[in-house]
Amino acid sequence: MKVYKFGGASVKDANGVRNLHKIISNSNDNLVVVISAMGKTTNALELVVNSFFNHKSDTEALLKKVVDYHENIINDLFGANRTEIDSHINGLYEKINGILSDKPSLSYDYEYDRIVSFGELISTTIVACYLKYQGLNADWIDIRECIITDSNHRDANVNIELSSKFTKSAFEGKKIAITQGFIAGTTTNQTTTLGREGSDYSAAILANLLDAESVIIWKDVPGVMNADPKIYSDVQIIPVLSYKEAIELSYCGASVIHPKTVKPLQNKKIPLYVKSFLDPDAPGSVINEYTERINLPPIYINKRNQVLLSLTPRDFSFIAEERLSKIFGVLASYRLKSSLVQTAAISFSLCVDYNEINFQKMISELKDEYEVLYNTDVELITIRHYTKEIVDKLVGERLVYVEQKNRVTARFVVPSL
């Protein structure tokens, strides 16, 4: 059995769904197919959540845009033959309208998970019905009844023991199982999510629990690249990577792999392939348990929308372990993740993903004990296997706020261009 994962870009329109059908039809293996929300649906549903939670008047109009987008895809795929798809999709529309007709709770994160999860529920319903319409033996499975988590909404933690039990019984004997990425559920039937872009992680968890032969992530790039082709023109594919290197890259912000994806696969030595849904026959890249040395080119990662934060204790005491623990505790309470950390005797700097609302709340909590300075609109450039030439090329004469180097990795915090 193999696990396929299709991201939003691969199913953004009817032709994308047809291409998915073609890829699946060419496989003789039993498949678990993990699918994200279509196109930019997650972003669109986040607007719905914000409007609903803040009691704005445009909630219904924002949801209508989401429904109309999916209805256009359904009409293109099924034409007048809508009986089967309507029997499923209309129930989802009714459920989300039911949520929005009530008043929101006091928890934004709870409402986020309840509403945004409909992106995956709708996309997988459309795909499963289309595969059946084309004669394939496909089953739709509600992953919320399989991957069980705690109630830490928007970044839930998976209960592996419970998830293993429910997953094996749900997927056993299925030829083609269509299910959702990113979302999960609790033992009390609440919907949770696994963190933004978490569908890769969903695929890895399922592969681990079901002892899959391999995982293939289908993307709009030919494999793992040594840089983002949307930023750089002179990029190259990396045919093979070790699990260790992949973990380092994802930690540094490489968008091709979700940070949590690799470990569940490494634990059971399940290879991870990254391939192009635009060119399915191309070899792509493979991440595996390589022990021999792999000669890799310089790999560079630009992590944008960062803020550089510098803290100095108001009493000029040392930045010791107790202070660090408290600082990271405050970060965690506001779900702000550090990308880089640098300590000195009486100061502490870190680069974090910028979330304006949570960041300002964090600053308010820290400023009683610390003098707080920060720079917004910065980016973190990471170069793995760096050379002087590559550093000069990428950083050049740019102002560098923070620089870190070891034998393999160079990192620079610089103003965004």
C-alpha positions in Angstrom: 0.0 0.0 0.0 1.2 3.5 -0.8 0.2 6.9 0.4 -0.4 9.7 -2.1 -0.7 13.3 -1.0 -2.2 16.0 -3.2 -1.9 19.7 -2.2 -4.3 22.5 -3.0 -2.5 23.5 -6.2 -3.0 20.1 -7.7 -6.8 20.2 -7.3 -7.4 23.9 -7.7 -9.8 23.3 -10.7 -11.6 20.6 -12.6 -8.6 19.8 -14.8 -6.6 19.3 -11.6 -9.1 16.7 -10.4 -9.0 15.0 -13.8 -5.2 14.9 -13.6 -5.5 13.4 -10.1 -7.8 10.7 -11.5 -5.3 9.9 -14.3 -2.4 9.6 -11.8 -4.4 7.3 -9.5 -5.7 5.2 -12.5 -2.1 4.5 -13.5 -1.3 2.8 -10.2 -2.0 -0.9 -9.4 -1.3 -0.4 -5.7 -3.8 -0.1 -2.9 -3.8 3.7 -2.2 -4.5 6.0 0.7 -5.0 9.4 -1.0 -4.6 12.4 1.3 -6.0 15.7 -0.2 -5.8 19.3 0.9 -8.4 22.0 0.4 -8.7 23.1 -3.2 -6.6 26.0 -4.4 -6.7 28.9 -1.9 -9.8 27.7 -0.1 -8.1 27.7 3.3 -7.3 31.4 3.0 -10.8 32.1 1.9 -12.3 30.2 4.9 -9.9 32.0 7.2 -11.7 35.2 6.1 -15.0 33.6 6.9 -13.7 32.7 10.4 -12.5 36.2 11.0 -15.7 37.8 9.9 -17.8 35.3 11.9 -15.8 35.6 15.1 -15.8 39.4 14.9 -19.5 39.6 14.2 -19.1 41.3 10.9 -21.8 41.6 8.3 -20.0 40.0 5.3 -19.7 36.4 6.6 -22.5 35.1 4.4 -21.0 36.8 1.3 -17.5 35.4 2.0 -18.9 31.9 2.4 -20.8 32.3 -0.9 -17.5 32.9 -2.7 -16.2 29.6 -1.3 -19.4 27.7 -2.3 -19.5 29.3 -5.8 -15.9 28.3 -6.4 -16.5 24.7 -5.6 -19.8 24.7 -7.4 -18.0 25.7 -10.6 -15.7 22.8 -10.3 -18.5 20.4 -9.6 -20.5 21.6 -12.6 -17.4 21.2 -14.8 -16.7 17.7 -13.6 -20.3 16.3 -13.4 -22.4 18.4 -15.7 -26.0 17.4 -15.2 -25.1 14.1 -13.4 -25.1 15.7 -9.9 -27.4 13.4 -8.0 -24.6 11.5 -6.1 -22.4 14.5 -5.4 -25.3 16.6 -4.3 -26.4 14.0 -1.8 -23.0 14.5 0.0 -22.0 18.1 -0.7 -25.3 19.7 0.3 -25.0 18.1 3.7 -21.6 19.8 4.2 -23.0 23.2 3.1 -25.9 22.8 5.6 -23.4 22.0 8.4 -21.2 25.1 7.8 -24.3 27.3 7.5 -25.6 25.8 10.7 -22.3 26.9 12.5 -22.5 30.4 11.1 -26.1 30.9 12.0 -25.2 30.6 15.7 -23.1 32.9 17.8 -19.4 32.2 18.0 -17.8 30.8 21.1 -15.2 32.7 23.0 -12.4 30.6 21.4 -11.1 31.8 18.0 -9.0 28.7 17.6 -12.0 26.4 18.2 -14.1 28.3 15.6 -11.1 28.2 13.2 -10.9 24.4 13.3 -14.7 24.0 13.0 -14.9 26.2 9.9 -11.6 25.9 8.0 -11.8 22.1 8.1 -14.7 22.3 5.6 -12.1 23.0 2.9 -10.7 19.5 3.2 -14.1 17.9 3.7 -15.5 19.5 0.5 -12.4 18.8 -1.6 -12.3 15.1 -0.7 -16.0 14.7 -1.2 -15.7 16.1 -4.7 -12.7 13.9 -5.6 -14.2 10.7 -4.1 -17.5 11.2 -6.0 -15.6 12.0 -9.2 -13.5 8.9 -9.0 -16.6 6.8 -8.4 -18.2 8.6 -11.4 -15.3 7.5 -13.5 -15.7 3.9 -12.4 -13.0 3.6 -9.7 -13.5 1.7 -6.4 -13.0 4.7 -4.1 -14.1 5.1 -0.5 -14.4 8.4 1.4 -13.0 8.3 4.9 -13.5 10.9 7.6 -10.0 11.3 9.0 -11.5 13.0 12.2 -12.6 9.5 13.2 -9.1 8.1 12.7 -6.4 10.6 13.6 -7.2 11.4 17.3 -5.6 14.4 19.0 -5.8 16.5 22.1 -7.9 19.7 22.0 -5.0 22.1 21.3 -6.9 23.7 18.5 -4.9 24.8 15.4 -1.8 22.9 16.5 -3.2 19.7 17.9 -1.0 16.8 19.2 -1.7 13.3 17.9 -2.5 10.4 20.2 -0.6 7.7 18.3 -2.1 4.8 20.3 -5.7 5.7 19.8 -5.0 6.8 16.2 -3.4 3.5 15.3 -6.5 1.6 16.6 -9.0 3.6 14.6 -6.9 4.1 11.5 -6.2 0.4 10.9 -9.9 -0.6 11.2 -11.0 2.3 8.9 -8.6 1.7 6.1 -8.3 -2.1 6.1 -9.3 -3.7 2.8 -9.8 -0.4 0.9 -8.5 -0.3 -2.7 -8.6 3.5 -3.0 -9.2 5.4 0.3 -9.8 9.2 -0.1 -9.3 11.2 3.1 -8.4 14.6 4.4 -5.1 16.2 5.2 -4.5 18.8 7.9 -7.6 18.0 10.0 -8.2 15.5 12.8 -10.6 15.0 15.7 -10.8 14.5 19.5 -12.4 11.7 21.5 -15.3 14.2 22.2 -15.9 14.6 18.4 -14.4 18.1 18.2 -12.6 19.0 15.0 -8.9 19.9 15.3 -6.2 20.9 12.9 -2.5 20.0 12.8 -1.0 23.3 12.0 -0.9 25.3 8.7 0.2 23.3 5.7 -0.2 20.1 7.9 -1.4 17.8 5.1 2.0 16.4 4.6 2.1 15.5 8.2 -1.3 13.7 7.9 0.1 11.6 5.1 3.2 10.7 7.1 1.1 9.7 10.2 -1.1 7.5 8.1 1.9 5.9 6.4 3.5 5.2 9.8 0.3 3.7 11.3 -0.5 1.6 8.2 3.1 0.5 7.5 3.0 1.9 4.0 5.5 1.0 1.3 6.1 4.7 0.5 4.7 8.2 0.5 4.5 10.3 -2.7 3.8 14.0 -2.3 2.5 15.4 -5.6 3.5 19.1 -6.1 3.8 21.7 -8.8 7.7 21.4 -8.7 9.7 18.5 -10.2 11.1 17.5 -6.8 13.0 19.0 -3.9 14.9 22.0 -5.3 18.0 23.6 -3.9 16.1 26.9 -3.8 12.6 28.3 -4.3 12.0 28.6 -8.1 9.6 31.4 -7.4 12.5 33.5 -6.1 15.5 32.2 -7.9 16.0 31.3 -11.6 19.1 29.1 -11.3 17.7 26.3 -9.3 18.4 22.5 -9.6 16.6 19.4 -8.4 18.1 17.3 -5.6 17.5 13.7 -6.5 18.3 12.1 -3.1 18.2 13.4 0.4 18.7 11.7 3.8 16.1 12.0 6.5 18.5 14.0 8.6 19.1 16.6 5.8 15.3 16.8 5.1 14.6 17.5 8.8 17.3 20.2 8.8 15.8 21.8 5.7 12.2 21.7 7.0 13.4 23.2 10.3 15.1 26.0 8.5 11.9 26.8 6.6 12.0 24.9 3.4 8.3 25.0 2.2 8.5 21.8 0.2 8.2 19.6 3.3 6.2 20.2 6.5 8.6 20.2 9.5 6.8 17.3 11.3 6.6 15.1 8.2 9.9 13.3 8.2 10.1 11.8 11.7 7.1 9.4 11.4 8.6 8.1 8.2 12.1 7.9 9.5 10.9 5.8 12.5 9.7 3.1 10.1 12.2 3.7 7.2 9.4 4.6 4.8 10.8 6.5 1.7 9.3 9.8 0.9 9.1 10.8 -2.8 8.4 14.4 -4.0 7.1 14.4 -7.6 5.4 16.7 -10.0 1.7 16.2 -10.7 2.5 18.0 -14.0 5.0 15.4 -15.1 4.1 12.2 -13.1 6.6 10.0 -14.9 9.6 12.1 -14.0 11.7 10.6 -11.2 11.4 13.5 -8.7 13.3 13.3 -5.4 13.5 10.7 -2.8 14.1 11.1 1.0 15.4 7.9 2.6 17.7 6.4 5.2 20.9 7.2 3.3 24.0 6.5 5.4 26.6 7.2 2.7 27.8 10.7 2.1 25.7 12.6 -0.5 27.3 15.5 -2.3 24.7 18.2 -2.1 24.8 21.6 -3.8 24.4 24.8 -1.7 20.7 24.9 -0.6 19.2 28.2 0.2 16.0 29.0 2.0 14.3 32.4 2.3 11.9 32.6 5.2 9.9 35.8 4.9 7.3 37.6 7.2 9.7 37.4 10.1 10.3 39.8 13.0 13.6 40.1 14.9 13.1 40.6 18.6 15.8 41.7 21.1 15.3 41.5 24.9 17.4 43.0 27.6 16.5 42.4 31.3 15.6 45.7 32.9 17.7 44.8 36.0 20.7 43.9 33.7 20.8 40.4 35.2 22.3 37.6 33.1 20.2 35.7 30.5 20.4 32.3 32.3 18.4 29.1 31.8 15.5 30.2 34.0 14.9 33.4 32.0 15.2 31.5 28.7 12.6 29.0 29.9 10.2 31.8 30.8 10.7 33.6 27.4 10.0 30.4 25.5 7.0 29.7 27.6 5.6 33.1 26.7 6.3 32.4 23.0 4.5 29.1 23.2 1.5 30.6 24.9 1.0 32.9 21.9 1.9 30.2 19.4 4.9 32.1 18.1 7.6 29.9 16.8 11.3 30.9 16.8 13.3 30.4 13.6 16.6 31.6 15.1 18.0 32.3 18.5 21.1 34.2 19.7 22.1 34.8 23.3 24.6 37.1 24.9 25.4 37.8 28.6 22.6 40.3 29.2 20.6 40.2 25.9 18.6 37.7 23.9 17.6 37.9 20.2 15.3 35.7 18.3 13.6 35.6 14.9 9.9 34.6 14.9 7.1 34.1 12.4 5.2 37.4 12.5 1.6 37.3 13.7 0.7 41.0 14.4 -2.0 40.3 17.0 -0.2 37.6 19.0 3.1 39.4 18.6 1.8 42.6 20.2 0.2 40.6 23.0 3.6 38.9 23.7 5.4 42.2 23.7 2.9 43.6 26.3 3.7 40.6 28.5 7.4 40.8 28.2 8.0 44.6 28.5 7.6 44.7 32.3 10.7 42.6 32.8 12.6 43.4 29.6 13.6 46.3 27.4 12.1 45.2 24.1 13.4 46.2 20.6 12.2 44.7 17.4 12.4 44.9 13.6 9.5 43.9 11.5 9.6 43.1 7.8 12.8 41.1 7.9 13.6 37.8 6.3 15.8 34.9 7.4 18.2 33.5 4.7 19.6 30.1 5.4 22.3 28.5 3.3 23.1 24.8 3.8 26.5 23.6 2.5 27.4 27.2 1.9 30.3 28.6 0.0 31.8 32.1 0.2 30.6 32.7 -3.4 27.0 31.8 -2.5 27.0 34.0 0.6 28.3 36.9 -1.4 25.7 36.3 -4.1 22.7 36.1 -1.7 23.7 38.5 1.0 26.1 40.9 -0.8 25.9 44.4 0.6 22.6 44.0 2.4 22.5 45.1 6.0 22.8 42.0 8.3 21.1 42.2 11.7 22.2 38.8 12.9 24.6 36.3 11.4 25.2 32.7 12.5 27.6 30.1 11.0 28.7 26.6 11.7 30.5 24.1 9.4 27.5 23.4 7.3 24.9 26.2 7.7 25.1 30.0 7.4 22.1 32.1 8.5 21.4 35.8 8.1 18.6 38.0 9.3 18.3 40.9 6.8 15.7 43.5 5.9 13.2 42.2 3.3 13.7 43.5 -0.2 
